[in-house]
């Protein structure tokens, strides 16, 4: 158990809760890199009280919103410095890095970007470390989802937090179970259940008709689960084909197109470009009602409302 604990980072706990075989894949995705940049902006803004110049406007906006939410939680004693936000989690024998903590207020906060996921286990580990440090038995955590503009609070008693983390440790090494984190796992292309789902999804293309699957809700749901796995394999194959073609290796039936080149002006450049202000507004087109409300009071009768088709999501 002790050897297993030393290999588990707090951030891996939500994945290991769903699959005891999870292992973080090497490398950094574009989404992860964006999250790291926003995290750095968030910490910097809190520590200096200044908005940095030259950074991506969208990323600055996400970090700025997160900083405002943190301020609402409490400014007295709240720190974001990466070095001082590290906490030792005894049950894991591992250090974790929080995005913000207020030891006197008995709470911590973590900034998240991208899609919303269940990070309760990670928060339990951080809270456990904080309670051990401060010799307290209860702690609050706040997940700040900068892209969805939502806050999720978890409250833990020390015993409950220890049980959450302990149960996940006991799950390590159990049989693999496909889930939404598979694409970030180092075993995603060798996992037996995923390989079987990929094989079965591909086998449907050999069937004389797809109609029986469309006609049967049970078969339809099963196919969608398998096809989702197949999509991951297809993306891995496309990435590899791109690497080979860029290296001059022929991949029959495939080629690389010339990359698209985009040019743009940031907000400051637009305002100093000499373009009439009215033309700039017309060029930008529509603005979301949510964004308009953030800028000021609007005439609600002017808001155009459209409803999209319901989003299909997996249970």
C-alpha positions in Angstrom: 0.0 0.0 0.0 2.8 2.4 0.9 4.5 1.9 -2.4 1.2 2.5 -4.3 0.6 5.7 -2.3 3.9 7.2 -3.3 2.9 7.0 -7.0 -0.5 8.8 -6.6 -0.8 12.5 -7.1 -3.9 14.2 -5.7 -4.9 15.4 -9.2 -5.0 11.7 -10.3 -7.6 10.7 -7.6 -10.7 11.6 -9.6 -9.5 9.4 -12.5 -8.4 6.5 -10.2 -11.9 6.6 -8.5 -13.4 5.6 -11.9 -10.6 3.2 -13.1 -8.0 1.6 -10.9 -5.7 1.2 -13.9 -5.4 4.9 -14.8 -2.0 6.2 -15.5 -1.3 9.8 -16.7 -0.2 10.0 -20.4 3.1 11.8 -21.0 3.1 15.2 -22.7 0.9 18.2 -22.5 -2.3 18.9 -24.5 -3.3 22.3 -25.8 -6.1 22.4 -23.3 -3.7 21.6 -20.4 -1.3 24.3 -21.6 -4.1 26.8 -21.8 -5.1 25.9 -18.2 -1.5 26.4 -17.0 -1.4 29.9 -18.6 -4.7 30.9 -17.0 -3.5 29.5 -13.7 -0.4 31.7 -13.9 -2.4 34.7 -14.8 -4.8 34.0 -11.9 -1.9 33.8 -9.4 -0.2 36.8 -10.8 -3.3 39.0 -10.7 -4.0 38.1 -7.1 -0.5 38.8 -5.9 0.2 42.0 -7.8 -3.3 43.4 -8.3 -2.5 44.2 -11.9 -3.8 42.9 -15.2 -0.8 41.8 -17.4 -0.4 43.3 -20.8 0.3 41.2 -23.9 -1.5 38.0 -22.8 -4.3 36.5 -24.7 -7.5 38.5 -24.0 -9.8 35.5 -23.6 -7.4 33.9 -21.1 -7.0 37.1 -19.2 -10.8 37.4 -19.0 -11.1 33.9 -17.6 -8.4 34.6 -15.0 -9.9 38.0 -14.1 -13.3 36.4 -13.4 -11.7 33.8 -11.2 -9.8 36.4 -9.3 -13.1 38.3 -8.6 -14.7 35.1 -7.3 -11.8 34.4 -5.1 -12.1 37.9 -3.6 -15.7 37.2 -2.8 -14.5 34.2 -0.7 -12.2 36.4 1.4 -9.1 38.5 0.9 -7.7 38.6 4.4 -5.1 35.8 4.6 -5.8 34.3 1.2 -2.6 33.4 -0.7 -2.1 32.1 -4.3 1.8 31.9 -4.5 2.6 28.5 -5.9 5.4 27.8 -3.4 3.3 28.6 -0.4 0.2 26.8 -1.7 1.8 23.4 -1.5 0.4 20.9 1.0 1.5 17.5 2.1 -1.2 14.8 2.0 -0.2 12.2 4.6 -2.3 9.3 3.3 -0.7 9.7 -0.1 2.8 10.7 1.2 2.7 13.2 -1.6 2.7 17.0 -2.0 -0.1 18.7 -3.8 -0.4 22.2 -5.1 -3.5 24.2 -4.4 -4.4 27.4 -6.4 -5.4 29.4 -3.3 -5.7 28.7 0.4 -6.9 30.6 3.5 -5.6 28.6 6.5 -7.3 30.9 9.0 -10.6 30.7 7.3 -10.3 26.9 6.9 -10.9 26.9 3.1 -9.0 26.4 -0.1 -9.9 27.1 -3.8 -8.8 25.5 -7.0 -9.1 27.0 -10.5 -10.4 24.7 -13.3 -10.7 25.4 -17.0 -12.3 23.4 -19.8 -15.2 21.0 -19.2 -16.7 20.5 -15.7 -15.7 17.2 -14.1 -16.1 15.8 -10.6 -13.0 16.9 -8.6 -14.3 16.1 -5.2 -11.6 13.4 -4.5 -8.8 15.8 -5.3 -10.3 18.4 -3.1 -10.7 15.9 -0.3 -6.9 15.2 -0.5 -6.0 18.8 -0.3 -8.5 19.4 2.5 -7.0 16.4 4.4 -3.6 17.9 4.1 -4.8 21.3 5.3 -6.6 19.8 8.3 -3.5 17.8 9.3 -1.4 21.0 9.1 -3.8 23.1 11.1 -4.9 20.4 13.5 -8.6 21.0 12.6 -11.4 18.5 11.7 -13.4 20.4 9.1 -12.6 22.2 5.8 -14.3 23.8 2.9 -13.1 23.7 -0.7 -14.2 25.8 -3.7 -13.8 24.8 -7.3 -13.7 27.8 -9.6 -14.8 26.8 -13.1 -13.5 29.8 -15.1 -15.0 28.8 -18.5 -18.5 27.8 -17.2 -18.5 30.7 -14.7 -19.6 28.4 -11.9 -18.5 27.7 -8.3 -18.8 24.3 -6.7 -18.3 24.0 -2.9 -17.4 20.8 -1.0 -17.4 20.6 2.8 -15.4 17.8 4.5 -14.9 16.4 8.0 -11.5 14.9 8.4 -12.7 11.4 8.7 -14.9 11.7 5.6 -12.0 13.1 3.5 -9.7 10.3 4.7 -12.3 7.7 3.7 -12.8 9.2 0.2 -9.0 9.1 -0.5 -8.6 5.7 1.2 -11.4 4.1 -0.9 -9.7 5.3 -4.1 -6.3 3.9 -2.9 -8.0 0.6 -2.4 -9.4 0.8 -6.0 -5.9 1.1 -7.5 -5.1 -2.0 -9.5 -8.6 -3.2 -10.0 -9.9 -4.2 -13.5 -10.1 -1.3 -16.0 -13.3 0.4 -16.5 -13.8 2.8 -19.6 -14.8 6.3 -18.6 -14.5 10.0 -19.6 -10.9 10.2 -18.5 -9.7 7.4 -20.8 -8.2 9.8 -23.4 -5.8 11.1 -20.8 -4.6 7.7 -19.8 -1.2 6.2 -21.0 -3.0 2.9 -21.5 -5.8 4.3 -23.6 -4.7 2.5 -26.8 -3.8 -0.8 -25.1 -6.7 -1.1 -22.6 -8.5 -4.5 -23.2 -12.1 -3.2 -22.7 -11.4 -0.3 -25.0 -9.9 -2.5 -27.7 -12.9 -4.7 -27.5 -15.3 -1.8 -27.8 -13.2 -0.5 -30.8 -13.4 -3.9 -32.4 -17.2 -4.2 -31.9 -17.8 -0.7 -33.2 -15.8 -1.4 -36.3 -17.6 -4.7 -36.8 -20.9 -2.9 -37.2 -19.7 -1.5 -40.5 -19.5 -5.0 -41.8 -23.1 -5.8 -40.9 -25.6 -6.0 -43.8 -27.7 -3.2 -42.3 -27.4 -0.6 -39.6 -31.2 -0.4 -39.3 -31.6 -2.9 -36.5 -29.3 -0.8 -34.3 -31.2 2.4 -35.0 -34.5 0.6 -34.2 -33.4 -0.8 -30.9 -32.8 1.7 -28.1 -30.6 -0.8 -26.1 -28.5 -1.5 -29.2 -28.3 2.2 -30.0 -27.0 3.1 -26.6 -24.5 0.3 -26.7 -23.2 1.3 -30.1 -22.8 5.0 -29.1 -20.7 3.9 -26.1 -18.5 1.8 -28.4 -18.3 4.3 -31.1 -17.1 6.9 -28.6 -14.1 4.7 -27.9 -13.5 4.2 -31.6 -13.4 8.0 -32.1 -10.4 8.1 -29.7 -8.5 5.5 -31.7 -9.3 7.3 -34.9 -7.9 10.6 -33.5 -4.7 8.7 -32.4 -4.4 7.3 -35.9 -4.8 10.7 -37.5 -2.2 12.2 -35.2 0.3 9.5 -36.1 -0.5 9.8 -39.8 0.2 13.6 -39.6 3.5 12.9 -37.9 4.5 10.4 -40.7 3.5 12.7 -43.5 5.3 15.6 -42.0 8.4 13.4 -41.8 8.0 12.6 -45.5 6.6 9.0 -45.1 3.8 8.1 -47.4 0.4 7.1 -45.9 -1.7 5.7 -48.8 -4.9 7.6 -49.3 -3.9 10.6 -47.2 -2.0 13.9 -47.6 -1.4 17.1 -45.7 -3.1 20.3 -46.9 -1.3 23.7 -46.6 -2.0 25.1 -43.1 -4.4 28.0 -42.8 -2.9 31.4 -42.0 -4.9 33.8 -39.9 -4.2 37.4 -39.1 -5.9 39.5 -36.4 -5.8 42.7 -34.5 -6.2 42.7 -30.7 -8.6 45.1 -29.0 -6.0 47.8 -28.4 -4.8 47.6 -32.0 -8.4 47.9 -33.3 -9.0 51.1 -31.3 -5.8 52.7 -32.6 -6.2 51.4 -36.2 -8.1 54.4 -37.4 -11.2 52.3 -38.3 -14.4 54.2 -37.5 -15.9 53.0 -34.2 -19.3 52.3 -35.8 -17.7 50.1 -38.4 -15.8 48.2 -35.7 -19.1 47.5 -33.9 -20.8 46.3 -37.2 -17.8 44.1 -38.0 -17.9 42.4 -34.6 -21.5 41.4 -35.3 -23.7 40.0 -32.5 -22.8 39.8 -28.9 -24.1 37.3 -26.4 -26.8 38.7 -24.0 -24.7 37.4 -21.1 -21.7 39.4 -22.2 -23.8 42.5 -22.8 -25.2 42.3 -19.3 -21.7 42.1 -17.9 -20.9 45.4 -19.7 -23.9 47.2 -18.4 -27.7 47.5 -18.2 -29.5 46.5 -21.4 -33.0 46.7 -22.8 -34.2 43.1 -22.3 -36.8 43.5 -25.1 -34.0 43.7 -27.6 -32.6 40.3 -26.7 -33.1 37.6 -29.4 -33.6 34.2 -27.8 -32.8 30.9 -29.7 -32.9 27.4 -28.3 -30.6 24.7 -29.6 -31.3 21.0 -29.9 -30.9 19.1 -26.6 -27.3 18.0 -26.1 -26.8 14.3 -26.0 -24.6 13.3 -23.1 -23.6 10.0 -21.6 -24.9 8.9 -18.1 
